[in-house]
Amino acid sequence: MNIKRLRALIRKEFIQIIRDPSAIAIAFVLPVFLLLLFGYGVSLNARLVPIAMVVDKPTAVTNSFVAGLKQSPFFVPKSYLNMTTAEQAMMSREIDGVLWLRDDFSRQLLQNKNAPAGIIVNGVNANNALLLEGYFQGVWQVWLKQYSQSIGATLTIPVDNLQRIWFNPALRSRDYLIPGLIAIIMTLIGALLTSLVMAREWERGTMEALMATPVTMGEIMLGKLIPYFILGIGGMLLSVVLAVFIFAVPLVGSFWLLLCFSALFLLTALGMGLLISSIARNQFIASQAAIIVTFLPAFILSGFIFDIRSMPFIIQIITHIIPARYFVSILQTLFLAGNIWFILLWNGFALFIMSTLFFSVTFLRSHKRLD
């Protein structure tokens, strides 16, 4: 390894980056675009859901409950005269749920009996339907406690449900999605940067010129790896800044641990890109391979959105070969839970093994010859 040659290769690569700013766009513009898109456009929470309110016999009690429902941030209640019109509104997708307070609702409630109330939820979106059902139950329990206190009655509920939610008390899906999205962004950045740049050298014929020089393949690989590692770390830091200061995602764990594990994962992603570029020497083929082999599996099988434990057993086994699976777990732990060493070290060890494997295979396949 000749330090002077390596330094010259790194300088050459930075000059190439300045002349062709597509790498800068991938490292800095792409993270901002994806974070804004997912941060503001994707939410697993249901808020301001239009629902129908059907009250057969309006009374002071029903009016009190309807007023409490209108104060909820989850619902936008609309009054309907009867169930027929409410069901028609649901059929036409004007509303997503119906709350029906029957004519003897007030009487049954005052007699400390089960008040007849019906809930109908649109089940086309199963996740949304479960959320709405839980929101209805929560609003009902809160109002029932407040109403019993206002009339000085004893609330007879067999179980008093006291909820304590760890790590994400506000139940904001953004706090769960943004850390996972950083893993997806870094997967895409690392794989695209190195796969495209090596393929570009082959396409333009400059790789043949490099091979005619005294540089070794190890120096060529390091000369490509170091500049794009620096770019990738810059993109990661930008993503963390946006997550913490724009989307208000808490960073409970250590920033330096986050930086160390991010560097380890970025090396893994860059290794995947180098391996792809050693096989595909065309930029178009390399970019398609990087998206199919790295981005799509990371997006679907990393636990970023879909819970791995709910997947079929065979798919759960396949997820163990997806590097993003381990980094998503590290990010969600550091952002929301803190420095839980067992999770961090285990997943970090898996990333170390994968990065070593990718670089070893790439080095064995890379030879200083044109065939």
C-alpha positions as CSV (number, residue, x, y, z in Angstrom):
1,M,0.0,0.0,0.0
2,N,1.5,3.3,-1.1
3,I,0.2,6.3,0.8
4,K,1.1,8.8,-1.9
5,R,-0.7,6.8,-4.6
6,L,-3.7,6.3,-2.3
7,R,-3.8,10.1,-1.5
8,A,-3.7,10.9,-5.2
9,L,-6.6,8.5,-5.9
10,I,-8.7,10.0,-3.1
11,R,-7.9,13.5,-4.5
12,K,-8.8,12.4,-8.0
13,E,-12.1,11.0,-6.7
14,F,-13.0,14.2,-4.9
15,I,-12.3,16.2,-8.0
16,Q,-14.6,13.8,-9.9
17,I,-17.3,14.4,-7.3
18,I,-17.1,18.1,-7.8
19,R,-17.2,17.9,-11.5
20,D,-20.1,15.4,-11.5
21,P,-22.4,16.4,-8.5
22,S,-24.7,13.5,-8.9
23,A,-23.0,11.8,-5.9
24,I,-23.5,15.0,-3.8
25,A,-27.2,14.9,-4.8
26,I,-27.5,11.2,-3.8
27,A,-25.7,11.9,-0.4
28,F,-27.5,15.1,0.6
29,V,-30.5,15.9,-1.6
30,L,-32.0,12.3,-1.6
31,P,-32.1,12.1,2.3
32,V,-33.8,15.4,2.6
33,F,-36.4,14.4,-0.1
34,L,-37.1,11.0,1.4
35,L,-37.3,12.4,5.0
36,L,-39.7,15.1,4.0
37,L,-41.8,12.7,2.0
38,F,-42.1,10.1,4.6
39,G,-42.0,12.4,7.6
40,Y,-45.0,14.5,6.4
41,G,-46.7,12.1,3.9
42,V,-46.6,8.7,5.8
43,S,-48.4,8.2,9.1
44,L,-49.6,5.1,10.8
45,N,-51.8,7.1,13.1
46,A,-55.5,7.9,12.4
47,R,-56.4,11.5,13.0
48,L,-59.3,13.7,12.1
49,V,-61.3,10.7,11.0
50,P,-64.8,11.5,9.7
51,I,-67.4,9.6,11.6
52,A,-71.2,9.7,11.8
53,M,-73.1,10.4,15.1
54,V,-76.6,9.0,15.2
55,V,-78.6,9.9,18.3
56,D,-82.1,8.4,18.5
57,K,-83.2,10.5,21.4
58,P,-81.0,13.6,22.2
59,T,-80.7,14.4,25.9
60,A,-78.3,16.3,28.1
61,V,-76.3,13.1,28.6
62,T,-76.0,12.3,24.9
63,N,-75.1,16.0,24.2
64,S,-72.3,15.7,26.8
65,F,-70.9,12.6,25.2
66,V,-71.1,14.2,21.7
67,A,-69.3,17.3,23.0
68,G,-66.5,15.1,24.4
69,L,-66.2,13.3,21.1
70,K,-65.9,16.6,19.2
71,Q,-63.0,17.6,21.5
72,S,-61.0,14.4,20.5
73,P,-58.2,15.0,18.0
74,F,-59.0,11.7,16.4
75,F,-62.5,12.3,15.1
76,V,-64.5,14.8,13.0
77,P,-68.1,13.9,14.0
78,K,-71.0,14.5,11.6
79,S,-74.6,14.3,12.8
80,Y,-77.0,12.1,10.9
81,L,-80.8,11.7,11.6
82,N,-80.9,7.9,11.4
83,M,-78.9,4.8,10.7
84,T,-80.0,4.5,7.2
85,T,-78.4,7.7,6.0
86,A,-75.3,7.0,8.1
87,E,-74.9,3.6,6.5
88,Q,-75.3,5.2,3.0
89,A,-72.6,7.7,3.9
90,M,-70.3,4.9,4.9
91,M,-71.1,3.1,1.6
92,S,-70.1,6.2,-0.3
93,R,-66.8,6.5,1.7
94,E,-67.9,9.9,3.2
95,I,-67.2,8.6,6.7
96,D,-65.1,5.8,8.2
97,G,-67.3,4.9,11.2
98,V,-70.7,5.2,12.9
99,L,-71.4,5.7,16.6
100,W,-75.1,5.0,17.3
101,L,-76.6,6.1,20.7
102,R,-80.0,4.4,20.9
103,D,-83.2,5.9,22.4
104,D,-82.7,4.4,25.9
105,F,-79.0,5.4,26.2
106,S,-79.5,8.0,28.9
107,R,-82.0,5.9,30.9
108,Q,-79.7,2.9,31.0
109,L,-76.7,5.0,31.9
110,L,-78.5,6.7,34.8
111,Q,-79.6,3.3,36.1
112,N,-75.9,2.2,36.1
113,K,-76.6,-0.4,33.4
114,N,-74.9,-1.1,30.1
115,A,-75.8,1.9,27.9
116,P,-76.9,0.7,24.4
117,A,-74.4,2.2,22.0
118,G,-73.3,0.7,18.7
119,I,-70.1,1.1,16.8
120,I,-69.7,0.4,13.1
121,V,-66.2,0.7,11.6
122,N,-65.2,0.5,7.9
123,G,-62.9,-2.6,7.8
124,V,-61.5,-2.1,4.3
125,N,-58.3,-0.9,5.9
126,A,-57.9,-3.4,8.8
127,N,-55.2,-1.4,10.6
128,N,-57.3,1.8,10.5
129,A,-60.3,-0.1,11.7
130,L,-58.4,-1.4,14.7
131,L,-57.2,2.0,15.5
132,L,-60.7,3.5,15.3
133,E,-62.1,0.9,17.6
134,G,-59.4,1.6,20.2
135,Y,-59.9,5.4,19.9
136,F,-63.7,4.9,20.4
137,Q,-63.0,2.8,23.5
138,G,-60.6,5.4,24.9
139,V,-63.0,8.3,24.3
140,W,-65.8,6.4,25.9
141,Q,-63.7,5.5,29.0
142,V,-62.5,9.1,29.5
143,W,-66.0,10.5,29.1
144,L,-67.5,7.9,31.4
145,K,-65.1,8.8,34.2
146,Q,-65.7,12.5,33.8
147,Y,-69.5,12.1,33.7
148,S,-69.5,9.9,36.8
149,Q,-67.5,12.5,38.7
150,S,-69.7,15.3,37.6
151,I,-72.9,13.7,39.0
152,G,-71.1,12.3,42.1
153,A,-71.7,8.7,41.1
154,T,-69.4,5.7,41.6
155,L,-68.1,4.3,38.3
156,T,-68.6,0.5,38.3
157,I,-66.0,-0.9,35.9
158,P,-64.7,-4.4,36.6
159,V,-61.2,-3.5,35.4
160,D,-59.6,-0.1,35.7
161,N,-57.2,0.0,32.8
162,L,-54.1,2.1,33.6
163,Q,-51.9,2.3,30.5
164,R,-48.2,2.8,30.6
165,I,-46.5,3.0,27.2
166,W,-42.7,2.7,27.1
167,F,-40.3,4.4,24.7
168,N,-43.0,6.2,22.6
169,P,-45.6,7.5,25.1
170,A,-47.2,9.8,22.5
171,L,-47.7,6.9,20.1
172,R,-46.4,9.0,17.3
173,S,-45.7,6.8,14.2
174,R,-43.2,9.4,13.1
175,D,-40.9,8.6,16.0
176,Y,-41.0,5.0,14.9
177,L,-40.7,5.6,11.1
178,I,-38.0,8.3,10.9
179,P,-35.1,6.2,12.6
180,G,-35.9,3.3,10.3
181,L,-36.0,5.5,7.3
182,I,-32.5,6.7,8.1
183,A,-31.4,3.0,7.7
184,I,-33.2,2.8,4.3
185,I,-31.6,6.1,3.2
186,M,-28.1,4.9,4.1
187,T,-28.6,1.6,2.4
188,L,-29.6,3.4,-0.8
189,I,-26.8,6.0,-0.5
190,G,-24.0,3.4,0.2
191,A,-25.0,0.9,-2.5
192,L,-25.7,3.5,-5.2
193,L,-22.6,5.6,-4.6
194,T,-20.1,2.8,-4.9
195,S,-21.9,0.7,-7.5
196,L,-22.4,3.6,-9.9
197,V,-18.9,5.1,-9.6
198,M,-17.1,1.8,-10.3
199,A,-19.4,1.0,-13.2
200,R,-18.8,4.5,-14.5
201,E,-15.0,3.9,-14.6
202,W,-15.6,0.8,-16.6
203,E,-18.0,2.5,-19.0
204,R,-15.7,5.5,-19.7
205,G,-12.6,3.4,-20.1
206,T,-10.8,5.1,-17.3
207,M,-10.4,1.8,-15.4
208,E,-8.1,0.5,-18.1
209,A,-6.0,3.6,-17.7
210,L,-5.8,3.0,-13.9
211,M,-4.8,-0.6,-14.5
212,A,-1.9,0.6,-16.6
213,T,-0.5,2.5,-13.6
214,P,1.4,0.9,-10.7
215,V,-1.6,1.2,-8.4
216,T,-3.0,-2.0,-6.8
217,M,-6.6,-3.1,-6.7
218,G,-6.6,-2.5,-3.0
219,E,-5.5,1.1,-3.5
220,I,-8.2,1.6,-6.2
221,M,-10.9,0.2,-3.9
222,L,-9.8,2.3,-0.9
223,G,-9.5,5.4,-3.2
224,K,-13.2,4.8,-4.1
225,L,-14.3,3.9,-0.7
226,I,-12.9,6.7,1.5
227,P,-14.5,9.7,-0.4
228,Y,-17.9,8.1,-0.6
229,F,-17.7,7.0,3.1
230,I,-17.2,10.6,4.0
231,L,-20.1,11.6,1.8
232,G,-22.3,8.9,3.3
233,I,-21.4,10.0,6.9
234,G,-22.4,13.6,5.9
235,G,-25.7,12.4,4.6
236,M,-26.3,10.4,7.8
237,L,-25.5,13.5,10.0
238,L,-27.9,15.6,7.9
239,S,-30.6,12.9,8.3
240,V,-30.1,12.9,12.1
241,V,-30.3,16.7,12.3
242,L,-33.5,16.7,10.3
243,A,-35.0,13.9,12.5
244,V,-34.2,15.6,15.8
245,F,-34.8,19.3,15.0
246,I,-37.4,19.2,12.2
247,F,-39.5,16.1,13.1
248,A,-38.8,16.3,16.9
249,V,-37.8,12.6,17.1
250,P,-36.1,12.1,20.5
251,L,-32.5,10.9,20.5
252,V,-32.3,9.1,23.9
253,G,-29.1,7.2,23.4
254,S,-25.5,8.4,22.8
255,F,-24.8,10.3,19.7
256,W,-21.3,8.9,19.5
257,L,-22.6,5.3,19.6
258,L,-25.0,6.3,16.8
259,L,-22.1,7.7,14.8
260,C,-20.0,4.5,15.3
261,F,-22.8,2.1,14.4
262,S,-23.8,4.2,11.4
263,A,-20.2,4.1,10.2
264,L,-20.2,0.3,10.5
265,F,-23.4,0.0,8.6
266,L,-22.3,2.5,5.9
267,L,-19.2,0.3,5.4
268,T,-21.6,-2.7,4.9
269,A,-23.7,-0.7,2.4
270,L,-20.5,0.4,0.5
271,G,-19.3,-3.1,0.5
272,M,-22.6,-4.2,-1.1
273,G,-22.1,-1.5,-3.7
274,L,-18.5,-2.6,-4.5
275,L,-19.6,-6.2,-4.8
276,I,-22.4,-5.2,-7.3
277,S,-19.9,-3.0,-9.3
278,S,-17.5,-5.9,-9.5
279,I,-20.2,-8.0,-11.2
280,A,-22.1,-5.3,-13.2
281,R,-19.9,-3.0,-15.2
282,N,-22.7,-0.9,-16.7
283,Q,-24.2,2.0,-14.8
284,F,-27.8,1.2,-15.6
285,I,-27.4,-2.4,-14.7
286,A,-25.5,-1.5,-11.5
287,S,-28.2,1.1,-10.4
288,Q,-31.0,-1.4,-11.0
289,A,-29.2,-4.1,-9.2
290,A,-28.5,-1.8,-6.3
291,I,-32.2,-0.9,-6.0
292,I,-33.4,-4.5,-6.3
293,V,-30.8,-6.2,-4.2
294,T,-30.4,-3.6,-1.4
295,F,-33.2,-1.0,-1.3
296,L,-36.3,-3.1,-1.8
297,P,-35.3,-5.9,0.6
298,A,-34.3,-3.2,3.2
299,F,-37.6,-1.4,2.7
300,I,-39.8,-4.5,3.0
301,L,-37.9,-6.9,5.2
302,S,-36.0,-4.8,7.7
303,G,-38.8,-4.1,10.1
304,F,-38.9,-0.5,9.0
305,I,-42.7,-0.5,8.5
306,F,-43.8,-4.2,8.7
307,D,-43.2,-6.1,12.0
308,I,-40.8,-9.0,11.3
309,R,-42.5,-11.1,14.0
310,S,-45.8,-11.0,12.1
311,M,-44.2,-12.3,8.9
312,P,-44.2,-16.1,7.9
313,F,-41.5,-18.1,9.5
314,I,-39.6,-18.6,6.2
315,I,-39.6,-14.8,5.6
316,Q,-38.3,-14.2,9.1
317,I,-35.3,-16.4,8.4
318,I,-34.6,-14.6,5.1
319,T,-34.6,-11.2,7.0
320,H,-31.4,-12.3,8.8
321,I,-29.4,-11.8,5.6
322,I,-30.7,-8.2,5.2
323,P,-28.2,-5.8,6.8
324,A,-30.8,-3.1,7.2
325,R,-32.7,-5.3,9.6
326,Y,-29.9,-5.0,12.2
327,F,-29.3,-1.3,11.7
328,V,-33.1,-0.5,12.0
329,S,-33.0,-2.2,15.4
330,I,-29.9,-0.2,16.4
331,L,-31.5,3.1,15.3
332,Q,-34.8,2.5,17.0
333,T,-33.1,1.5,20.2
334,L,-30.8,4.5,20.3
335,F,-33.4,7.0,19.3
336,L,-36.3,5.7,21.5
337,A,-34.9,3.5,24.2
338,G,-31.3,4.5,24.9
339,N,-28.0,2.6,25.2
340,I,-29.3,-1.0,25.5
341,W,-25.9,-2.8,25.1
342,F,-27.2,-6.3,24.4
343,I,-29.2,-5.1,21.4
344,L,-26.5,-2.8,20.1
345,L,-23.6,-5.2,20.4
346,W,-25.5,-8.1,18.9
347,N,-26.7,-6.2,15.9
348,G,-23.4,-4.5,15.5
349,F,-21.6,-7.8,15.5
350,A,-23.9,-9.0,12.7
351,L,-23.1,-5.9,10.7
352,F,-19.4,-6.4,11.3
353,I,-19.6,-10.0,9.9
354,M,-21.6,-8.8,6.9
355,S,-19.2,-6.0,6.0
356,T,-16.2,-8.3,6.3
357,L,-17.9,-10.8,4.1
358,F,-18.8,-8.3,1.4
359,F,-15.3,-6.7,1.3
360,S,-13.7,-10.2,1.3
361,V,-15.7,-11.4,-1.7
362,T,-15.2,-8.1,-3.5
363,F,-11.4,-8.3,-3.0
364,L,-11.3,-11.9,-4.2
365,R,-13.3,-11.0,-7.3
366,S,-11.2,-7.9,-8.1
367,H,-8.2,-8.5,-10.2
368,K,-5.9,-6.1,-12.1
369,R,-7.0,-7.3,-15.5
370,L,-9.6,-6.5,-18.1
371,D,-11.5,-9.9,-18.2
